[in-house]
Amino acid sequence: MSNKIKQSKTPAIVIGGGINALGVVRSLGPAGVPIIVLDTEITSPAMRSRYGRKMLVPALEGLELINCLKILANELPGQAMLFLTEEKTINTVSEQRAQLPPNLLIRLPDHQRLMQLMHKQGFQELAEACAAPIPRTVRLEGLQDLTKLHTLNFPCVLKPSKKNYTYGAHFKKAYKVNSANEVAKLYAEIEPILADMVVQEWIEGSDAEIYFCMQYIGQLGEVIGSFCGRKIRSWPPRIGGTASCTAAWEQASELSETTRAFFQQTGFTGMGSMEYKRDARNGRFFMVEPTVARTDFQEEIATINGCNLVLAAYCYECGIPLEPVHPVEPPRIWRDAQADRWSFEEGDGVIDQPSQSHKIVDSYWRWNDPLPWIDFISDRIAQRLRWKN
């Protein structure tokens, strides 16, 4: 690692303590970057890591968070860089960006553009305006909008227009639907809790056809770092988040350029990624949704494959020369073991042949940072004992 990184006194403030944040901490800590982790739970994975100072906060959003950041900024001798890991934090930090102390560094696009990118219908409109490859989508804001469904070809996916924690407590992340009648039946249950939903045409293919391109975009729209990966399994299958994934060096050229072009056309800067799905019928890639202003759930997949995007972002903002990328061959797999096993079992035990020779890196376990894994296993044992009783 560069001596300038080891000598840096600029801390990275990681907001959030989940698996996402743990990957960020493990990407920065071994390089010698000073870290401060903020979370509401002392037992969250990133708060249990050996790397960094830990700080309990009352909330990860709202004025409580902003006040905590102000207090922390006053204690620092110089600058610090913010890394956001949760969507609810983005809304607060973007809305209150003028209130942030000037010594807290974060690169964000215009607030209205950021909110548009975070909303599925807003993203749809931007993608269509940019002539980007994207499946047709209909927005539902009330029962009266169900008549719009005749414009779509089924099957489709029904999902929230924007992440909503109340919705998530009652319903699945998304639903694969085979007819307008099926949508109407589901939406009748969902609409009282969250009316703002979208119905998007389904792209044929398994979870192994889902790709993503993670990037950090600098001040003038230049790509500071880019990494392309492929999901192996999702949980729940077909509609869920990443259970396991690997590098996709063979698709890096096409997906990196498509992602760069979209971000440039929309004026996006900072930390972001784009999810794609390759249509099994014709091999064409379609944009599914972006992740903007925060790290991805599986952000560490880039680091373990020789492309440490989080560290590249830190170096860029701190004026430290960037480390060269050393692609790992054969690629490594990042895996949430429990979710991956559930997906494998529910998905009829389908084996991903292209990644069979790849080394697996567990999302929790590290021999030199074992506490997050120990806590995870202890919690699972406690759950099983409760079930037996």
C-alpha positions in Angstrom: 0.0 0.0 0.0 1.1 3.6 -0.6 2.9 5.3 2.2 0.8 8.4 1.6 -2.3 6.3 2.4 -0.7 5.0 5.6 0.3 8.5 6.6 -3.1 10.1 5.9 -4.8 11.6 8.9 -8.1 12.0 7.0 -10.6 9.6 8.5 -13.3 7.8 6.5 -16.7 8.1 8.3 -18.8 5.1 7.5 -22.5 5.7 8.2 -24.3 2.4 8.8 -23.2 -0.9 10.3 -24.5 -3.6 8.1 -22.8 -6.1 5.7 -22.5 -3.3 3.2 -20.6 -1.1 5.7 -18.5 -4.1 6.8 -17.2 -4.5 3.3 -16.3 -0.7 3.2 -14.5 -1.0 6.5 -12.6 -4.1 5.3 -11.7 -2.3 2.1 -10.2 0.7 3.9 -8.9 -0.6 7.2 -6.1 -2.9 5.9 -4.8 0.0 3.7 -4.2 2.0 6.9 -7.1 4.5 6.4 -8.3 5.8 9.8 -12.0 4.9 10.1 -15.0 6.0 12.3 -18.1 3.8 12.0 -21.5 5.3 13.0 -24.5 3.1 13.7 -27.5 2.7 16.0 -26.6 -0.8 17.1 -23.4 -1.7 18.8 -23.8 -5.3 17.7 -24.0 -4.6 13.9 -21.3 -6.3 11.8 -19.2 -3.2 11.0 -19.4 -2.1 14.6 -17.8 -5.4 15.6 -14.9 -5.2 13.1 -11.4 -4.8 14.4 -11.0 -1.7 12.1 -11.8 1.8 13.2 -13.4 3.7 16.0 -17.0 3.0 16.8 -19.6 5.6 17.6 -23.2 4.9 18.6 -25.7 7.4 17.2 -29.5 7.7 17.9 -30.4 7.6 14.2 -29.0 7.2 10.7 -31.3 9.8 9.2 -32.9 13.1 10.1 -31.7 16.0 12.2 -30.4 13.7 14.9 -27.8 12.3 12.4 -26.9 15.8 11.1 -26.3 17.0 14.7 -24.1 14.0 15.4 -22.1 14.8 12.3 -21.7 18.4 13.4 -20.4 17.4 16.8 -18.0 14.8 15.3 -16.7 17.3 12.7 -15.9 19.8 15.5 -13.7 17.2 17.2 -11.7 16.4 14.1 -8.4 18.3 13.5 -9.0 18.4 9.7 -11.2 16.9 7.0 -13.0 13.6 6.9 -14.7 11.7 4.0 -18.3 10.4 4.3 -19.3 6.9 3.0 -23.0 6.3 3.0 -24.3 2.7 3.1 -28.1 3.1 3.5 -30.7 4.7 1.4 -32.4 6.5 4.2 -29.1 8.3 5.0 -28.8 9.6 1.5 -32.1 11.5 1.7 -31.0 13.3 4.9 -27.4 14.1 3.8 -28.5 15.3 0.4 -31.4 17.5 1.7 -29.2 18.9 4.5 -25.9 19.2 2.5 -25.8 23.0 3.0 -25.8 22.3 6.8 -22.9 19.8 6.8 -19.7 21.2 8.2 -17.2 22.1 5.4 -14.6 19.7 6.6 -16.9 16.7 5.8 -16.2 15.6 2.2 -18.9 13.9 0.1 -19.4 14.1 -3.6 -23.1 14.2 -4.7 -25.0 15.3 -7.8 -27.7 18.0 -7.7 -30.3 17.1 -5.1 -33.3 16.9 -7.5 -31.3 14.8 -10.0 -30.3 12.4 -7.1 -33.9 12.0 -6.0 -34.9 11.4 -9.6 -32.3 8.6 -9.9 -33.5 7.0 -6.7 -37.1 6.9 -7.8 -37.8 4.1 -10.3 -40.1 6.1 -12.5 -37.7 9.0 -12.4 -34.9 6.7 -13.5 -37.1 5.3 -16.2 -37.7 8.7 -17.6 -34.1 9.6 -17.5 -33.1 6.3 -19.2 -35.6 6.8 -22.0 -34.4 10.4 -22.5 -30.9 9.1 -22.9 -32.0 6.3 -25.2 -30.5 3.8 -22.7 -31.5 0.1 -22.9 -34.3 -0.3 -20.4 -37.5 -2.4 -20.4 -40.9 -0.7 -20.5 -42.4 0.4 -17.2 -45.8 1.6 -15.9 -46.2 3.6 -12.7 -49.1 3.0 -10.3 -50.1 5.8 -8.0 -53.6 4.6 -7.3 -56.1 1.9 -8.3 -57.2 4.1 -11.3 -53.7 3.5 -12.9 -54.3 -0.3 -13.3 -55.8 0.5 -16.7 -52.3 1.4 -18.0 -51.2 -2.3 -17.7 -52.5 -3.1 -21.1 -49.4 -1.4 -22.7 -47.1 -4.0 -21.2 -46.2 -7.5 -22.2 -46.3 -10.0 -19.3 -44.6 -11.5 -17.3 -43.6 -8.4 -15.4 -42.1 -7.3 -12.0 -44.1 -5.3 -9.5 -41.9 -3.3 -7.1 -41.9 -0.1 -5.1 -41.0 3.1 -7.0 -38.5 3.9 -4.1 -37.3 2.0 -1.1 -39.8 2.2 1.6 -39.1 0.7 5.0 -42.8 0.3 5.9 -43.5 -1.5 2.7 -40.5 -3.8 3.4 -41.9 -4.8 6.7 -45.0 -6.2 5.1 -44.2 -7.3 1.5 -41.5 -8.9 -0.6 -38.8 -6.7 -2.3 -40.6 -7.4 -5.6 -43.1 -9.8 -7.2 -42.9 -11.6 -10.5 -46.5 -11.3 -12.0 -47.9 -13.1 -15.0 -51.0 -11.0 -15.8 -52.8 -7.7 -15.2 -55.2 -9.5 -12.9 -52.4 -10.8 -10.7 -51.1 -7.2 -10.5 -54.5 -5.9 -9.5 -54.9 -8.5 -6.8 -51.5 -7.8 -5.2 -51.8 -4.0 -5.6 -55.2 -4.0 -3.8 -53.3 -5.3 -0.7 -50.2 -3.0 -1.2 -51.9 0.2 -2.1 -53.1 1.2 1.4 -49.5 1.0 2.6 -47.7 2.2 -0.4 -49.5 3.4 -3.5 -46.4 4.4 -5.5 -45.3 1.2 -7.3 -44.0 0.3 -10.8 -44.7 -2.6 -13.1 -41.8 -3.4 -15.4 -41.5 -5.9 -18.2 -39.7 -9.1 -17.2 -36.3 -9.8 -18.8 -36.0 -13.5 -19.5 -33.0 -15.2 -17.8 -31.8 -16.6 -14.5 -30.2 -14.7 -11.6 -26.8 -15.6 -13.2 -27.8 -13.3 -16.0 -27.8 -10.3 -13.6 -24.8 -8.1 -13.9 -23.7 -4.8 -12.3 -21.2 -2.1 -12.8 -19.9 -0.1 -9.8 -18.2 3.2 -10.4 -16.9 6.3 -8.7 -17.3 9.5 -10.8 -15.1 12.5 -10.1 -15.6 16.2 -10.4 -15.5 16.5 -14.2 -17.4 13.3 -14.9 -14.2 11.2 -15.1 -14.4 7.6 -14.1 -12.1 7.2 -11.1 -12.7 3.5 -10.8 -15.0 0.9 -12.4 -15.7 -2.7 -11.6 -18.1 -5.1 -13.4 -19.6 -8.2 -11.7 -22.2 -10.9 -12.1 -24.6 -12.3 -9.6 -24.6 -16.0 -9.1 -27.6 -16.2 -6.9 -30.2 -13.8 -5.4 -32.3 -14.2 -2.3 -35.2 -14.5 -2.8 -34.5 -16.1 -6.2 -35.3 -14.0 -9.3 -36.4 -10.9 -7.4 -34.1 -10.5 -4.4 -30.8 -9.0 -3.4 -27.3 -10.4 -3.9 -26.6 -13.8 -2.2 -23.4 -14.5 -4.1 -21.6 -12.8 -7.0 -18.3 -12.8 -8.8 -16.3 -10.6 -11.2 -17.3 -10.3 -14.9 -14.1 -9.2 -16.6 -15.4 -10.4 -20.0 -18.3 -7.8 -19.9 -16.3 -5.0 -18.3 -15.7 -3.0 -21.5 -19.4 -2.9 -22.6 -21.0 -2.3 -19.2 -18.4 0.2 -18.0 -18.9 2.4 -21.1 -22.8 2.1 -21.0 -22.7 3.0 -17.3 -20.2 5.9 -17.8 -22.3 7.3 -20.6 -25.5 7.3 -18.6 -24.0 8.9 -15.5 -22.3 11.5 -17.7 -25.6 12.3 -19.5 -27.5 12.6 -16.3 -24.8 14.7 -14.5 -24.2 12.1 -11.8 -21.0 12.2 -9.7 -19.8 10.3 -6.7 -20.4 6.6 -5.7 -22.9 4.7 -7.8 -23.6 1.5 -9.7 -26.0 0.2 -12.4 -27.6 -3.2 -12.4 -28.2 -5.0 -15.7 -29.9 -8.1 -16.8 -28.9 -10.0 -20.0 -31.9 -11.3 -21.9 -31.4 -15.0 -22.3 -33.2 -14.9 -25.7 -30.9 -12.5 -27.5 -28.0 -11.7 -25.2 -28.8 -8.0 -25.0 -28.2 -6.1 -21.7 -31.0 -4.0 -20.2 -30.6 -1.5 -17.4 -32.7 -2.6 -14.3 -31.9 0.1 -11.7 -29.1 2.3 -10.3 -27.7 2.5 -6.8 -26.6 6.1 -6.2 -24.7 8.1 -3.6 -24.0 5.0 -1.5 -22.0 1.8 -1.7 -23.6 -1.4 -3.0 -24.6 -4.2 -0.7 -21.9 -6.4 -2.3 -19.3 -3.5 -2.7 -16.5 -5.7 -1.3 -16.6 -7.9 -4.4 -14.6 -5.3 -6.2 -12.0 -5.2 -3.4 -11.4 -9.0 -3.2 -11.0 -9.0 -7.0 -8.2 -6.4 -7.1 -10.2 -3.3 -7.8 -10.7 -1.5 -4.5 -13.3 1.2 -5.5 -13.8 2.4 -2.0 -10.1 3.1 -1.5 -9.9 4.7 -5.0 -12.7 7.1 -4.0 -10.9 8.0 -0.8 -7.6 8.5 -2.5 -9.1 10.7 -5.2 -10.9 13.0 -2.7 -7.8 13.2 -0.5 -5.4 13.9 -3.4 -3.5 10.7 -2.9 -2.2 8.9 -6.1 -4.4 6.0 -7.0 -3.3 2.4 -6.6 -3.2 0.4 -9.9 -5.9 -2.2 -10.5 -4.6 -5.8 -10.4 -7.5 -8.1 -11.6 -7.6 -11.4 -9.9 -7.7 -14.5 -12.1 -9.6 -16.7 -11.7 -12.1 -14.3 -10.1 -13.2 -14.7 -6.5 -16.8 -15.1 -5.2 -18.3 -12.9 -2.6 -21.0 -14.9 -0.7 -23.6 -14.4 2.0 -23.5 -18.0 3.0 -27.0 -18.3 4.6 -28.8 -16.4 1.8 -26.9 -18.3 -0.9 -27.8 -21.7 0.7 -31.5 -20.7 0.8 -31.4 -19.6 -2.8 -29.7 -22.8 -3.9 -32.3 -24.9 -2.1 -35.3 -23.0 -3.4 -33.8 -22.7 -6.9 -33.7 -26.5 -7.3 -30.0 -26.8 -6.6 -28.8 -25.3 -9.9 -25.0 -25.1 -10.0 -23.3 -22.1 -11.6 -20.8 -23.9 -13.8 -18.6 -20.8 -14.9 -17.7 -20.1 -11.3 -17.0 -23.6 -10.0 -13.3 -23.1 -9.9 -13.5 -19.7 -8.1 -12.3 -19.2 -4.5 -15.2 -18.2 -2.1 -14.8 -15.2 0.2 -17.5 -15.2 3.0 -19.2 -11.9 3.6 -18.7 -12.3 7.4 -15.7 -14.5 8.0 -12.1 -13.2 8.0 -9.4 -15.0 10.0 -7.9 -11.6 10.9 -11.3 -10.0 11.7 -13.4 -12.7 13.2 -15.9 -11.0 15.5 -18.6 -10.2 12.9 -18.7 -13.9 12.0 -18.6 -15.1 15.6 -21.6 -12.8 16.4 -23.4 -14.1 13.3 -22.9 -17.8 14.2 -23.8 -17.1 17.9 -27.1 -15.4 16.8 -28.0 -18.3 14.5 -27.4 -20.8 17.3 -29.5 -18.8 19.7 -32.3 -18.6 17.1 -32.3 -22.4 16.7 -32.4 -23.0 20.4 -35.5 -20.6 20.7 -37.2 -22.6 17.8 -36.6 -25.9 19.6 -38.1 -24.5 22.8 
